[in-house]
């Protein structure tokens, strides 16, 4: 524990506890029995300057249960919430003894709800844990990210032992590692594994949050997902790293589960509501709600700022993760004036000796003023690219005039990421994510079907840019099922042949469905759990073949924008955009709103095939594509051959309607010299 750090740490002769509050008049450390049920001691903490309070407990050992209480002004109309009846969680806790559970008493006003200790988890004093040896990230930009909901990923996996299912440790099981390596995953991106609380409206509906985007404490792992605490996470990270797979943690620093003024008092609100949360200028009552979740963390406040950086360093030094995805990331760089790409926290992360080489991924939007910031984050941040998502969906839905936008997305979205003279993309390309319809549902449902969420189908996005191929939802009609299968193969081919980083949500490689639910955050059941028994193995094999190709074709992982020129004398151009007839697409072709066909031919780069091609036929009618072939070379199909037929004598490829094909140009003979 450094002079500035908060939290609890074992030191010589006992343990030292430190918290921060700029407004409390008194702060107590509360110690509990080994079951975390009975409060056995209450120690008033001493001021240590600049709002810090600290206490030393002699002979304290790892495993000790504890919490805090504050007293002082209780005046919610002016932003003060001190209430000694509210047991508060240590904001820097590394471990808690049970999950958070919502109860109305947690949000009661002072003097009305009674002591909340019985309702609260207790922080657990963690023993010393040696730092993980510093290693460069496994994952590199341009790779393949696989988004995982830890609980839903293995709850129905037949080869994972029942006690492990739904936990972080399950990710290190040989059956899971085999799936990830066979699929060609470069990094798993774990949806929140830190401790969260359910939204207060869920319990009356009989629902539970399964996504985890409602945190209370930023460092403590949720006991439901990670019962072995920090050691479980670090061991799993190490196992994945040995398999050549990095780990990226999805972290939520933009809001907490304390929600609006009617929400529970669990931690930050009870310590210093005005410091830790942003309020509307001049109004200490109204919480800024740039997140849509009831509150917004004041990330520019020195203590919140410090807590965020401490959290990032903790997960790197103690768990060895490759990096982080930041939920609603504009909040990190926002104050009352708006988002600032030069915000201090970005510079400090980049300059930090622990964090400076980590993978950083921004979800570059929130609902606050000026909250849409795609392309606006500073390097080296990668950014989720929803323009890519929407343009790809529009093309394959059949919207007119979408060939130019599809080409721009395939090439790395230079229109988004070339600002300020940038020469390369920072795009994270995705078509479906945890939030929204699954990939299979995009081609099977025109409308959302969120009735199971108990909100009258009012929640979730209304516009999904989806289509159903003639029937809404499940059907046994072979023609429709085949059309959907072609669409899914086309979507996967488009994604894997796109330049930049790509992301696929777990299960989308084998046709996971949420039956049209595009907001399954509260479906901790079979709707959100992957169905391993009934997966579409042919679709999974198609995705695996595409991932294998992507690893050999360096140009797909290259960030640099395409030029249309050869990289060296005698080499093919880095990209050619061709019509179905194999001719360079001219201005008339680009501007033809009825055109739904395109061939992208990329130079393969060093160590791979000479060239690689993506053929897209967004028309309902089949088409014949012609590709130029170099002497001594031939084109071969990659992935499923159900949609395309090679016609070597004609240098042509017959492609079904509403389908795509991926091909490699390989050398078949060497020219002989005299």
Beta strands, then each sheet from edge to edge (+ up, - down):
strand 1: 7-11
strand 2: 14-20
strand 3: 26-32
strand 4: 39-44
strand 5: 46-47
strand 6: 52-58
strand 7: 65-71
strand 8: 74-75
strand 9: 80-81
strand 10: 123-124
strand 11: 144-148
strand 12: 187-190
strand 13: 246-251
strand 14: 323-326
strand 15: 334-335
strand 16: 338-339
strand 17: 359-362
strand 18: 382-385
strand 19: 427-429
strand 20: 501-505
strand 21: 575-578
strand 22: 597-603
strand 23: 611-617
strand 24: 623-626
strand 25: 633-638
strand 26: 644-647
strand 27: 652-655
strand 28: 659-667
sheet 1: 1+ 2- 6+ 5-
sheet 2: 4+ 3- 7+ 10-
sheet 3: 8+ 9-
sheet 4: 11+ 12+ 13+ 14+ 17+ 18+ 19+ 20+ 11+
sheet 5: 15+ 16-
sheet 6: 21+ 22- 23+ 28- 25+
sheet 7: 24+ 27- 26+
end
